[in-house]
Amino acid sequence: MKAAAPWVRTRLRTAPGPAVALLLLVLVTSFLAAAFPRAVDTYEGQGLRHEMSSASPERSAIQLTDEPMRYEDSGPGDWADSLQSRRLAGHHREILAALPKPLRADTGQSAYGARILEPVAATDEWLPQLDGGGTVFTLVAQAGMAEHSTLASGRLPGATADSATPAADAVEAAVTSATAASLHIKAGSTIHVPRPGGAPLAVHVTGIVEPLRPDLSYWSVEPVLRTPTRLYTAQTIPQPYWHGALLLAPEAAPVLLSVTPETEAYWRIAPDPAGVGIADVPRITRAIASLEHGPLQSALRTTVSPQLQTESGLDGVLIDFDVIGSAIGPVVAVAAFGVGSIAGVVLLMAGGLAAARRHAELSLLRSRGASVRGIAGRLLAEAAVPVLPAAAVGCALALVIVPEGRMLPPLLASAAVALVACAALPLRAAFLHRRPRLHGERDDVVRARPSRRRTVAELTLLVLTVAAVAALRRRGTSDGDVDELVSAAPVLVSVIAALVLVRLYPLPLRLAALPIVRRRGAIGFLSLARAGRAPSATALPLLALLVALTTAAFGGSVLAGVADARDRASLVAVGADARIDSAEALPDALAGKIRKVAGVRDVVPVRSEYDLDLRDARTESVTLLAVDPDSYARLAHRTGLGAFRADELRKSSGVLPALASPAVAERLRGRTTAIGPAGGLFTVRVDVVRSATPAVAEGDFLVVDAGGLPGSRPATTLLISGPSADGAGLEAAARTAGSAAAVTTRSAVRDGFTESPVQSGAERIYLVAAVAGAGYAVLALVLSLLQTAPERSALLGRLRTMGLTRRQGRRLLILENLPQALLAAVGGALVGWAAIRLLAPGIDLGRLALATQGGFTSLGPVQLRADPMSLLLPALAVVVIASAVAAAQARVATRRTTTTELRAGDTR
């Protein structure tokens, strides 16, 4: 006897179309589910590397220091021996080898050497002197100068056996070109440095070097090595003096002990961000802690020096990155929960559609003695054949396309997709056929009566939703903890709304039917009757649409809020569309040249003077802004930054009216006061108080009419209006004012707010989430229409035998689907608006919008707000797509012959 054909093979051969469709759906869903955690890890890893590479070298470097003079039972000879170049190089190799694996060193930018701790004053009179005194120098013997610089003139310094001891009378050194230019040093110059109890040390400058990559760690951990700085005296009125660096050969390090015993050996390890991922952060943090105060420090003290000290700001860089990532993470989690919920609903709908299409087949098997467990097992095996390979391929594609990130989260995500896709059909079939059902028994939204279990489940969801919304409003997302219940709040709100709308759905149908039944024609009545006969499983497609619309509204509002915050922050930072600033007075003719630049509409000159003396013995800084009242008032009104009337600044008596920040107004207390520097006093009275003004982004200010001030006050700032102003033209015009003039455009400042890969990556994920949510919503709409497509086609066939025309048939199908589409569209827009209103107080978009909020405290928290376009466009798209799908289905159905749709014994 020939064996029966296997169930799974027979089903797949006879109906390959549904299996292929399920395979494609699972493939796409598995790919998205696996790619999401990898994408998050990718942008977080990129953000981490960006933060490490963009942090200042003196902050990110790991600095190890050793002061030989602190050794017990040691003398000057031992101190000099500990500074020998060969010993320092050996310790450098030991330190690099001791670093744990995640903490990698950039050997090309790491440095070691010796230096004096406090700069010493040179005795040469030819060196430039500022008001604070003579020039001081830090003597440094750092290895690797030849590899990190090029010779501009002269030669590199060297050291002989006689000049490499503390007893040497002279030593060779080099200086950078910036130091040479500022301090008037040339190759061949000799600088004398005093030594305690002896003759000065003669430092012969043998060469001028030009640093290679001066912004990196070798030169910038201690910036004075490449560029001289100004130090200030500790007097009541600080006075400046020059501070430079003399670069000795590494072999000459012992001679530093003759200048001062306060000398240290150092090793500056530059971290290498290449290859660092987000998963390495905890291990790097532990490694730094071990280097500073842990086992690794103890090990290095054993091999390098018992007095070795370690310090680094790299842990602070990691903390700052964690603050940004933690603030963005909860907001991204909201999008993830939304899209994940829509995808889950679509998978369940796919299983429900398959169960509905095979209802007669499974009912026949059940009537012939098949058990529910047996049917479910066969359906599970049938679904697993396309689902498991599709989930595996989708996960593999995600791992290949998004190569960075952890392995476990995408594997778990793809496994969850496979589990839902495999279980949807057997569980739905088992539930429908758990008991025999009467032939032709109605199961529609009008006749369905919710059970007690459903009521309890709905009440439980309602309680969870209220708790999630309350927690999010109270705690917010700014603390950085990703709470699953809080992140799922928009989805829970959509679930509750879907359940409520399904319960209320019969009511508008009955109300709409009242005027329809009195009108002539059967199309309107039939469409409402058919809409009321929709299956009670309508809750799933409605839920998918509501979640999709809510997610789209939420994501669109997030992106709109971020864009508005950046626009506002860039406007506050610049004060106009562009500005030109200079520490010195700008030429009077520059404003006229700027007006001729293409795209410029207006130019407002402003005189800025910092540290205005209010004569109240307080030290808080105040900026004086001398302006033209008419042009400045126009600018303030146009930008919305402290708008005022021009006549409020015009002088009508001996007192100069002023516009002030609240703190300055409180200090002046509304009285007439004489303020300003000695010899330039003027009398003001605060008539207008504003918290912001275009010319100053932050801090306290006082705005007055430039014409009322004593003496000539030429402008130091030009505020330029014109969104399309030519940046290159502004740069060219500003160059005529000298090198001190700097051009800042609003667009450049706005672009700077997106410099962090964490921000741009989160925005891309939100955009992809919105697109994916829209795609799943369309798929849910199509699946819901396909579920009742055979019944609709049969109805059209019967009605056509009664005289229904093709045009009327198309109208009937479109009007039948319209109530559900309108319900989803209106409900989705309302639910999206309500969810945003409910959740907005707990969501701060500041970290997502701005690279840093520290400089723009006047903006306050960047809260979520409803974006009308994000609410209305997706809702309108739902109605349009539903009508288009129904029209396409009607067109196909009306082209078929009646005998094709109506067959003897068909119960549709």
C-alpha positions in Angstrom: 0.0 0.0 0.0 1.4 3.4 -1.0 2.1 5.7 1.9 0.1 8.9 2.3 1.9 12.1 1.3 3.3 14.2 4.1 1.0 17.0 5.3 3.5 19.9 5.1 4.8 19.0 1.6 1.3 18.6 0.3 0.1 22.0 1.7 3.2 23.9 0.4 2.9 22.4 -3.0 -0.9 23.1 -3.4 -0.7 26.6 -1.9 2.8 28.1 -2.4 1.6 31.7 -2.6 0.7 32.2 1.1 3.9 30.5 2.1 6.0 32.8 0.0 4.2 35.8 1.3 4.8 34.7 4.9 8.4 34.1 4.1 8.9 37.6 2.7 7.0 39.2 5.6 9.2 37.3 8.2 12.3 38.1 6.2 11.7 41.8 6.3 10.5 41.8 9.9 13.4 39.7 11.1 15.9 42.0 9.3 14.4 45.1 10.9 14.2 43.5 14.4 17.8 42.4 14.2 19.1 45.6 12.7 17.6 47.8 15.3 19.9 46.9 18.2 22.8 46.7 15.9 22.0 50.2 14.6 21.7 51.5 18.1 25.1 50.0 19.0 26.6 51.4 15.8 25.6 55.0 16.4 26.5 54.8 20.1 29.9 53.3 19.2 30.4 56.1 16.6 29.3 58.6 19.2 31.7 57.2 21.8 34.6 57.3 19.3 33.6 60.9 18.3 33.6 62.0 22.0 37.0 60.4 22.7 38.6 61.9 19.6 37.0 65.3 19.9 37.8 65.7 23.6 40.7 68.0 24.4 44.0 66.0 24.6 44.7 67.3 28.2 41.4 65.8 29.2 41.4 62.5 27.4 45.1 61.6 27.9 46.1 59.3 30.7 48.9 61.1 32.5 51.4 59.2 34.8 53.9 61.2 36.7 56.8 60.5 39.0 58.7 63.0 41.1 62.2 61.6 41.9 62.9 64.0 44.7 60.2 62.3 46.8 62.1 59.0 47.0 63.1 58.1 50.5 66.7 57.2 51.1 67.8 58.7 47.7 70.0 61.6 46.7 70.6 63.8 43.7 72.5 61.1 41.9 69.6 58.8 42.1 67.3 61.5 41.0 69.4 62.2 37.9 69.6 58.5 37.1 65.8 58.2 37.2 65.5 60.8 34.5 67.8 59.1 32.1 66.2 58.8 28.6 66.7 55.0 28.4 65.0 54.4 31.7 62.0 56.6 30.8 61.7 54.8 27.4 61.8 51.4 29.2 59.1 52.5 31.6 57.1 53.8 28.7 57.1 50.4 27.1 56.1 48.7 30.4 53.2 51.1 30.8 51.9 50.5 27.3 52.2 46.7 27.8 50.3 46.9 31.1 47.2 48.6 29.6 44.2 46.3 29.6 42.8 45.2 26.2 39.8 47.6 25.7 42.0 50.6 26.6 44.3 50.9 23.6 47.1 53.5 23.3 47.8 55.6 20.3 51.5 55.0 20.3 52.1 57.7 17.6 50.7 60.4 19.8 51.7 59.1 23.3 54.7 60.9 24.8 57.1 60.7 27.7 59.9 62.8 29.1 60.7 65.2 32.0 59.7 68.7 32.9 60.0 71.3 35.6 56.8 71.7 37.6 56.8 75.5 37.9 58.0 77.9 35.1 61.1 80.0 35.8 61.7 83.6 34.7 64.4 84.2 32.2 67.0 86.9 33.0 67.5 88.2 29.5 66.3 91.8 28.9 65.8 91.3 25.1 62.8 89.0 25.7 59.4 90.8 25.5 57.8 91.9 28.7 54.1 92.6 29.3 52.6 94.6 32.1 52.8 91.7 34.5 56.5 91.2 34.2 59.2 89.2 32.4 58.8 86.1 30.3 58.8 82.7 32.1 59.7 79.3 30.6 58.9 75.7 31.2 61.8 73.5 30.4 60.7 70.2 28.9 62.7 67.2 27.7 60.2 65.2 25.7 61.1 62.3 23.4 60.0 62.1 19.8 60.5 65.7 18.7 62.0 64.7 15.4 59.0 62.5 14.5 56.4 65.1 15.4 57.9 68.3 13.9 59.7 69.7 10.9 62.6 72.0 11.0 61.9 75.6 10.1 65.4 76.8 10.7 68.6 75.6 12.5 68.8 72.0 13.8 67.3 69.8 16.5 68.9 70.0 19.9 71.3 67.4 21.1 73.0 66.4 24.4 76.6 65.4 25.1 77.8 63.5 28.1 78.8 66.7 29.7 75.5 68.6 29.1 73.3 65.7 30.3 74.1 66.1 34.0 72.8 68.5 36.6 76.3 70.1 36.7 76.2 71.3 33.1 76.5 75.0 32.5 74.7 75.0 29.1 72.2 73.0 27.3 70.6 73.0 23.8 66.9 73.5 23.1 64.4 74.2 20.3 61.2 76.3 20.2 58.2 76.1 18.0 57.6 78.7 15.3 54.7 80.2 17.3 56.9 80.6 20.4 59.7 82.1 18.3 57.3 84.6 16.7 55.7 85.8 19.9 58.9 85.9 22.0 61.3 87.2 19.3 63.5 84.1 19.5 65.7 83.0 16.6 67.9 80.0 16.0 71.2 80.9 17.7 69.6 82.9 20.5 70.7 82.1 24.1 68.3 82.3 27.0 69.5 82.3 30.6 67.6 80.6 33.3 68.4 81.2 36.9 69.5 78.3 39.1 69.4 78.2 42.9 72.9 78.9 44.4 74.7 79.0 41.1 75.3 80.6 37.8 72.3 80.7 35.4 71.8 77.9 33.0 72.5 79.0 29.4 70.0 77.5 27.0 71.2 77.7 23.4 68.3 77.7 20.9 69.6 75.6 18.0 66.5 75.4 15.9 62.9 76.5 15.2 60.5 73.6 14.7 57.0 73.5 13.1 54.7 71.0 14.9 53.1 68.3 12.9 49.4 67.8 13.8 49.6 70.3 16.6 46.1 69.7 17.8 46.8 66.1 18.8 48.1 64.8 22.1 51.8 65.0 21.6 51.7 68.8 21.4 48.4 69.6 23.1 48.3 67.7 26.4 50.5 70.7 27.5 49.6 73.4 25.0 52.4 75.7 26.0 54.8 73.3 24.2 53.5 74.5 20.8 52.0 77.9 21.6 53.0 80.5 24.2 50.3 81.6 26.6 49.6 84.6 28.8 49.6 84.1 32.5 48.3 86.7 34.9 49.6 88.0 38.2 47.7 87.5 41.5 47.2 91.3 42.0 43.9 93.0 42.5 44.0 94.0 38.8 45.6 90.9 37.2 48.4 91.8 34.7 49.6 89.5 31.9 53.1 88.1 31.3 54.4 85.6 28.7 54.8 81.9 29.3 56.7 79.8 26.8 58.4 76.4 26.5 62.0 75.4 25.8 62.2 71.9 24.2 65.4 70.1 25.3 66.7 66.8 23.9 65.4 63.8 25.9 69.0 62.9 26.9 69.3 66.3 28.6 66.5 65.6 31.1 68.9 65.3 34.2 69.9 69.0 33.8 66.4 70.0 34.8 67.3 69.1 38.4 69.9 71.9 38.5 67.1 74.5 37.6 64.7 73.3 40.3 64.4 70.0 42.3 60.7 70.3 41.6 61.1 68.1 38.5 58.9 65.2 37.3 59.1 62.4 34.9 55.9 61.9 32.9 54.2 59.5 30.6 51.3 60.8 28.6 49.2 58.0 27.0 46.9 59.1 24.3 43.9 56.7 24.0 43.1 55.2 20.6 39.4 55.4 19.9 39.6 53.1 16.8 37.8 49.9 17.4 36.2 51.0 20.7 32.5 50.0 20.9 29.7 50.7 23.3 30.2 47.4 25.0 33.7 48.4 25.9 32.7 51.4 28.1 32.3 49.5 31.4 35.7 47.8 30.9 37.4 51.0 30.0 35.9 52.7 33.0 37.1 49.9 35.3 40.6 50.0 33.6 40.9 53.8 34.3 39.8 53.3 37.9 42.4 50.5 38.3 45.1 52.8 36.8 44.2 55.6 39.2 43.5 53.8 42.4 43.5 50.1 41.9 45.5 47.0 41.2 47.0 48.2 37.9 48.4 51.2 39.7 49.9 49.0 42.3 51.5 46.8 39.6 53.0 49.8 37.9 54.3 51.2 41.1 56.2 47.9 41.5 57.7 48.0 38.1 58.0 51.7 37.4 58.2 53.8 40.5 56.8 53.5 44.1 55.7 57.2 43.8 53.9 56.9 40.5 50.7 59.0 40.2 48.0 58.6 37.6 45.3 60.9 36.6 43.0 61.2 33.6 39.9 63.0 32.4 38.9 60.1 30.1 36.4 58.8 32.7 34.8 62.2 32.6 34.6 62.0 28.8 32.8 58.6 29.2 30.4 60.0 31.8 29.5 62.9 29.5 28.9 60.5 26.7 26.7 58.4 28.9 24.7 61.4 29.9 23.9 62.2 26.2 23.2 58.5 25.4 21.1 58.0 28.4 19.0 61.1 27.6 18.4 59.9 24.0 17.9 56.2 24.8 14.4 56.4 26.3 13.2 58.6 23.4 14.5 56.1 20.9 12.9 53.2 22.9 9.5 54.8 22.4 9.9 54.4 18.6 11.2 50.9 19.0 8.2 49.8 21.0 5.9 51.4 18.5 7.3 49.8 15.4 7.7 46.5 17.3 4.1 46.5 18.3 2.9 47.2 14.7 5.1 44.4 13.4 3.8 42.0 16.0 0.2 42.9 15.1 0.8 42.4 11.4 2.3 39.0 12.0 -0.8 38.1 14.1 -3.0 39.4 11.3 -1.2 37.2 8.8 -1.9 34.2 10.9 -5.5 35.3 11.4 -5.9 35.7 7.7 -4.6 32.2 7.0 -6.8 30.8 9.7 -9.9 32.5 8.2 -9.1 31.4 4.7 -8.8 27.8 5.9 -11.7 27.8 8.2 -13.8 25.3 6.2 -10.9 23.0 5.8 -10.1 23.0 9.5 -13.7 22.6 10.4 -14.0 19.5 8.2 -10.9 18.0 9.9 -12.3 18.8 13.3 -15.7 17.2 12.4 -13.9 14.0 11.3 -12.2 13.6 14.6 -9.0 15.6 14.4 -7.9 16.9 17.8 -7.1 20.6 18.4 -3.6 19.7 19.5 -3.0 17.6 16.3 -4.3 20.4 14.0 -2.1 23.0 15.9 0.9 20.8 15.6 0.5 20.3 11.8 -0.1 24.0 11.3 3.0 24.8 13.4 5.2 22.5 11.3 3.7 24.0 8.1 4.4 27.6 9.3 7.9 26.7 10.5 9.1 25.6 7.0 9.1 29.2 5.5 9.4 31.1 8.8 12.6 29.7 10.3 14.8 30.1 7.2 13.4 33.5 6.6 14.1 34.6 10.1 17.6 33.2 9.9 18.3 34.9 6.6 16.9 38.3 7.9 19.1 38.1 10.9 22.2 37.2 8.8 21.5 40.2 6.5 21.2 42.5 9.5 24.5 41.2 10.9 26.2 41.8 7.5 24.7 45.2 6.6 25.2 46.5 10.2 28.5 44.9 11.2 29.1 46.7 14.5 27.3 45.8 17.7 26.6 42.9 20.0 25.5 39.5 18.8 22.9 38.4 21.4 20.2 41.2 21.0 19.7 40.7 17.2 19.6 36.9 17.7 16.9 37.3 20.4 15.0 39.7 18.3 14.9 37.5 15.2 14.0 34.5 17.4 11.0 36.5 18.8 9.9 37.3 15.3 10.1 33.6 14.3 8.2 32.6 17.4 5.3 35.0 16.8 5.1 34.1 13.1 5.1 30.4 13.8 2.6 30.5 16.6 0.1 32.9 15.1 -1.6 30.5 12.7 -1.8 27.4 15.0 -2.9 29.4 18.1 -5.6 31.3 16.1 -6.9 28.1 14.6 -6.9 26.3 17.9 -8.8 29.1 19.5 -11.4 29.2 16.7 -11.9 25.4 16.7 -11.7 24.7 20.4 -15.4 24.0 20.2 -17.8 23.2 17.3 -19.5 26.2 15.7 -22.8 26.4 14.0 -22.8 26.7 10.3 -23.0 30.4 9.2 -22.9 31.7 12.7 -22.4 35.5 12.7 -19.3 36.9 14.2 -19.3 40.7 13.6 -18.7 43.9 15.5 -22.4 44.7 15.9 -23.5 41.3 17.2 -20.4 40.5 19.2 -20.7 40.8 23.0 -17.5 41.2 25.0 -16.9 38.4 27.5 -16.0 38.9 31.2 -12.4 37.8 30.5 -12.1 40.4 27.8 -13.5 43.1 30.1 -10.9 42.1 32.8 -8.1 42.2 30.3 -9.1 45.6 29.0 -9.3 47.0 32.5 -5.9 45.6 33.3 -4.5 47.3 30.2 -6.2 50.5 31.2 -4.5 50.4 34.6 -1.1 49.7 33.1 -1.6 52.6 30.6 -2.5 55.0 33.4 0.5 53.9 35.4 2.9 54.3 32.5 1.7 57.7 31.5 1.8 58.9 35.2 5.3 57.5 35.6 6.5 59.2 32.4 5.0 62.5 33.3 6.4 62.4 36.8 9.8 61.0 36.2 10.5 61.9 32.6 13.1 60.6 30.2 16.0 62.9 31.2 17.3 60.6 33.9 18.4 58.1 31.2 16.8 54.9 32.6 15.0 53.0 29.9 11.9 51.7 31.6 10.0 49.3 29.3 6.6 50.3 30.8 7.3 54.0 30.3 8.6 53.5 26.8 5.5 51.5 25.9 3.2 54.3 27.1 2.2 55.5 23.5 1.5 51.9 22.5 -0.6 51.2 25.6 -2.5 54.4 24.9 -3.2 53.2 21.3 -4.3 49.8 22.6 -6.8 51.3 25.0 -8.1 53.6 22.3 -8.5 50.7 19.9 -10.5 48.7 22.4 -12.7 51.7 23.2 -13.3 52.5 19.5 -14.2 48.9 18.8 -16.8 49.0 21.6 -18.2 52.3 20.3 -18.0 51.4 16.6 -21.6 50.1 16.3 -23.0 53.4 17.6 -21.9 55.7 14.8 -23.0 53.1 12.3 -26.5 53.0 13.7 -26.6 56.8 13.8 -25.4 57.0 10.2 -28.0 54.5 9.1 -31.0 56.6 10.3 -30.9 59.1 7.4 -29.6 56.6 4.9 -32.6 54.2 5.2 -34.9 57.1 4.2 -33.1 57.8 1.0 -33.6 56.2 -2.3 -31.1 53.7 -3.6 -29.6 50.6 -1.9 -25.9 51.5 -2.1 -25.7 53.6 1.0 -27.8 51.2 3.1 -25.8 48.1 1.8 -22.5 49.8 2.5 -23.4 50.5 6.2 -24.9 47.1 6.6 -21.8 45.5 5.2 -19.6 47.7 7.5 -21.6 46.5 10.5 -21.1 42.9 9.4 -17.3 43.2 9.5 -15.7 40.5 11.6 -15.2 41.1 15.3 -11.4 40.6 14.7 -11.5 44.2 13.3 -9.7 45.2 16.5 -6.3 43.9 15.2 -6.1 46.0 12.0 -7.6 49.0 13.9 -5.0 48.5 16.6 -2.2 48.3 14.0 -3.4 51.5 12.4 -3.8 53.3 15.6 -0.3 52.3 16.8 1.1 53.3 13.4 -0.6 56.6 13.4 0.4 57.3 17.0 4.0 56.3 16.3 4.1 58.4 13.2 2.7 61.4 15.0 5.0 60.9 18.0 8.1 60.4 15.7 7.1 63.4 13.5 6.6 65.6 16.5 9.9 64.5 18.0 11.7 65.5 14.7 9.7 68.7 14.5 10.5 69.6 18.1 14.2 68.9 17.5 14.3 71.0 14.3 12.5 73.9 16.1 14.9 73.7 19.1 17.9 73.9 16.8 16.5 76.8 14.8 15.8 78.6 18.1 19.2 77.8 19.6 21.0 78.9 16.5 19.1 82.1 16.4 19.9 82.8 20.1 23.6 82.0 19.5 24.0 84.3 16.5 21.2 86.8 17.1 20.5 87.2 13.3 21.2 85.2 10.2 24.9 86.0 10.4 27.2 88.2 12.4 30.7 89.6 12.3 32.6 90.1 15.5 35.9 91.7 16.3 37.8 92.4 19.5 38.7 95.8 17.9 36.6 98.5 16.3 35.3 97.6 12.8 35.8 100.0 9.9 32.9 102.4 9.4 32.7 101.4 5.7 32.4 97.7 6.4 28.6 97.9 7.1 28.1 99.4 3.6 30.2 96.7 2.0 28.1 94.0 3.8 24.9 95.6 2.6 26.0 95.0 -1.0 26.6 91.3 -0.5 24.0 89.1 -2.2 21.1 88.1 0.0 21.7 90.7 2.7 18.6 92.6 3.8 19.7 94.6 6.8 22.9 95.3 8.8 22.7 96.4 12.5 26.0 97.8 14.0 26.5 97.1 17.7 29.3 98.2 20.1 29.9 95.5 22.7 31.9 96.3 25.8 32.4 93.6 28.4 32.8 93.9 32.2 30.7 97.0 32.5 31.2 98.6 35.9 27.8 99.2 37.5 29.4 100.9 40.5 27.7 98.6 43.0 30.8 96.7 44.2 29.6 93.4 42.6 31.8 91.3 40.3 29.2 89.7 38.0 30.0 90.4 34.4 27.7 92.7 32.4 27.9 93.5 28.7 27.2 97.0 27.5 25.6 97.1 24.0 25.6 100.5 22.3 23.1 100.3 19.4 21.1 102.3 16.9 17.6 102.1 18.4 15.7 101.9 15.0 17.7 99.1 13.4 18.1 97.2 16.6 14.4 97.4 17.4 13.6 96.0 13.9 16.0 93.1 14.5 14.6 92.3 17.9 11.1 92.4 16.6 12.0 90.2 13.6 13.9 87.6 15.7 11.5 87.6 18.7 14.5 88.1 21.0 13.4 90.8 23.5 11.3 92.9 21.1 10.9 96.6 22.1 9.9 100.0 20.6 12.7 102.1 19.3 11.5 105.3 21.1 12.0 103.4 24.4 15.8 103.9 24.0 15.8 107.4 22.8 17.1 110.0 25.1 14.5 112.7 26.1 16.4 114.3 29.0 19.8 114.1 30.6 19.2 110.5 31.5 19.9 107.7 29.0 17.1 105.1 28.9 18.2 101.5 28.8 17.0 98.0 28.2 18.4 95.5 30.7 18.4 91.9 31.6 16.4 91.1 34.8 19.6 90.7 36.9 20.9 94.1 35.8 17.6 95.7 36.3 17.5 94.3 39.8 21.0 95.6 40.5 20.1 99.1 39.3 16.7 98.9 41.1 15.0 101.3 38.6 16.9 104.3 39.8 19.0 106.8 37.8 22.6 105.7 38.2 26.0 106.9 36.9 27.9 103.9 35.6 30.8 103.1 33.4 34.6 103.4 33.7 36.4 106.3 35.2 36.5 109.1 32.7 33.6 107.7 30.7 30.7 107.8 33.2 27.1 108.1 31.9 23.8 108.2 33.6 21.2 105.5 32.8 17.7 104.5 33.9 16.3 101.0 33.1 13.0 101.5 31.4 12.7 98.1 29.6 13.5 94.7 31.0 14.0 91.7 28.6 15.4 88.2 29.3 17.0 88.0 25.8 18.5 90.3 23.2 19.9 89.5 19.8 23.5 90.7 20.4 24.2 88.5 23.4 23.4 84.8 23.6 24.0 84.4 27.4 24.7 86.5 30.4 23.6 89.9 31.7 23.4 92.9 29.4 22.5 96.6 29.2 21.4 98.1 25.9 21.6 101.8 25.3 21.5 104.3 22.4 25.0 104.6 21.0 24.3 108.3 20.2 23.8 109.1 23.9 27.2 107.8 25.1 30.1 110.1 25.7 32.9 109.9 23.1 33.1 107.9 19.9 32.0 104.3 20.1 32.6 102.5 16.8 30.9 99.1 16.3 32.6 95.9 17.2 29.7 93.6 15.9 27.6 93.6 12.8 24.3 91.7 13.0 23.2 90.7 9.5 19.7 89.8 8.4 19.1 87.7 5.3 18.5 83.9 5.2 20.1 83.6 1.8 23.1 85.8 2.5 26.2 84.7 0.7 28.6 83.3 3.3 31.6 83.5 1.0 30.8 87.2 0.2 30.6 87.9 3.9 33.9 86.3 4.5 35.5 88.3 1.7 34.0 91.6 3.0 35.1 90.7 6.6 38.7 90.2 5.5 39.0 93.9 4.7 38.5 94.5 8.5 41.6 92.5 9.4 42.3 89.1 10.8 40.5 89.9 14.0 37.0 89.9 12.4 35.2 86.5 12.6 32.1 85.6 10.6 29.5 83.3 12.1 26.4 82.2 10.2 23.3 80.8 11.7 23.3 77.8 9.3 26.8 76.8 10.5 25.9 77.0 14.1 22.8 74.9 13.5 24.8 72.3 11.7 27.1 72.1 14.7 24.2 70.9 16.9 24.1 67.7 14.9 27.9 66.9 15.1 27.4 64.0 17.5 26.8 60.7 15.8 24.5 59.8 18.7 22.1 62.5 17.7 22.2 61.9 13.9 21.9 58.1 14.5 18.9 58.5 16.7 17.3 60.8 14.1 17.9 58.2 11.4 16.3 55.5 13.6 13.3 57.7 14.1 13.0 58.3 10.4 13.3 54.6 9.6 10.8 53.8 12.4 8.3 56.2 10.9 8.8 54.6 7.4 8.6 51.1 8.7 5.5 51.9 10.8 3.8 53.4 7.7 4.7 50.3 5.7 3.3 47.9 8.3 0.2 50.0 8.6 -0.5 49.7 4.9 0.1 46.0 5.1 -2.3 45.7 8.0 -4.9 47.6 6.0 -4.4 45.3 3.0 -4.6 42.2 5.2 -7.8 43.3 6.8 -9.3 43.8 3.3 -8.0 40.5 2.0 -9.6 38.7 4.9 -13.1 39.6 3.6 -12.3 39.7 -0.1 -13.9 36.4 -1.1 -17.1 37.2 0.7 -17.2 40.7 -1.0 -16.6 39.2 -4.4 -19.4 36.7 -3.9 -21.7 39.5 -2.7 -21.0 41.5 -5.8 -21.7 38.5 -7.9 -25.2 38.0 -6.3 -26.0 41.7 -6.6 -25.0 41.8 -10.2 -27.5 39.1 -10.9 -30.1 41.5 -9.4 -29.1 44.3 -11.7 -26.2 46.0 -9.9 -23.9 47.8 -12.3 -20.1 47.7 -12.2 -20.0 51.4 -11.2 -22.4 50.8 -8.3 -20.3 47.8 -7.3 -17.2 49.8 -7.0 -19.0 52.5 -5.0 -20.4 49.8 -2.7 -16.9 48.4 -1.8 -15.4 51.9 -1.3 -18.2 53.0 0.9 -18.1 49.7 2.8 -14.5 50.3 3.8 -14.9 54.0 4.4 -16.3 53.8 8.0 -13.4 51.7 9.3 -10.9 53.9 7.5 -12.4 57.1 8.9 -12.6 55.5 12.3 -8.9 54.6 12.2 -7.9 58.0 10.7 -9.9 60.2 13.1 -9.1 57.9 16.0 -5.4 57.8 15.2 -5.1 61.6 14.9 -6.9 62.1 18.2 -4.9 59.3 20.0 -1.7 60.7 18.6 -2.5 64.2 19.8 -3.7 62.9 23.2 -0.6 60.8 23.6 1.7 63.7 22.9 -0.2 66.0 25.3 -0.1 63.3 28.0 3.6 62.4 27.6 5.1 65.8 26.6 5.7 67.0 30.2 7.9 64.0 30.8 10.0 64.1 27.7 13.0 66.4 27.3 14.4 66.5 23.7 17.3 68.8 24.7 20.1 66.2 24.3 18.6 64.9 21.1 18.3 68.5 19.7 21.5 70.1 20.8 25.1 68.9 21.1 25.1 70.7 24.4 22.5 72.7 26.3 25.0 74.2 28.7 25.4 77.3 26.6 21.8 78.0 26.0 20.1 77.9 29.4 17.7 80.6 28.2 16.0 78.0 25.9 14.8 75.9 28.9 13.8 72.3 28.4 13.0 71.3 24.9 9.6 69.6 25.3 7.6 67.5 22.8 4.8 69.3 21.0 2.2 68.2 18.6 3.1 68.7 14.9 -0.1 69.2 12.8 1.5 67.7 9.7 2.6 64.6 11.5 -1.0 64.2 12.9 -3.0 64.9 9.8 -0.9 63.6 6.8 -0.7 59.9 8.1 -4.5 60.0 8.9 -5.3 61.3 5.5 -3.1 58.7 3.9 -5.0 55.9 5.7 -8.3 57.0 4.1 -6.7 57.4 0.7 -5.0 54.0 0.8 -8.1 52.2 2.1 -10.2 53.8 -0.7 -7.5 52.9 -3.3 -7.3 49.3 -2.2 -11.0 49.0 -2.2 -11.3 50.5 -5.6 -8.6 48.2 -7.0 -10.4 45.2 -5.5 -13.8 46.3 -6.9 -12.2 46.8 -10.3 -10.8 43.2 -10.3 -14.1 41.7 -8.9 -16.4 43.4 -11.3 -14.4 42.2 -14.3 -15.0 38.6 -13.3 -18.0 36.7 -14.6 -20.9 35.9 -12.2 -20.4 32.1 -12.7 -16.8 32.5 -11.5 -17.9 33.9 -8.2 -21.1 31.9 -7.6 -20.8 28.2 -7.4 -23.4 25.7 -6.2 -23.0 24.9 -2.5 -20.8 28.0 -1.8 -21.7 29.4 1.6 -20.0 32.8 1.2 
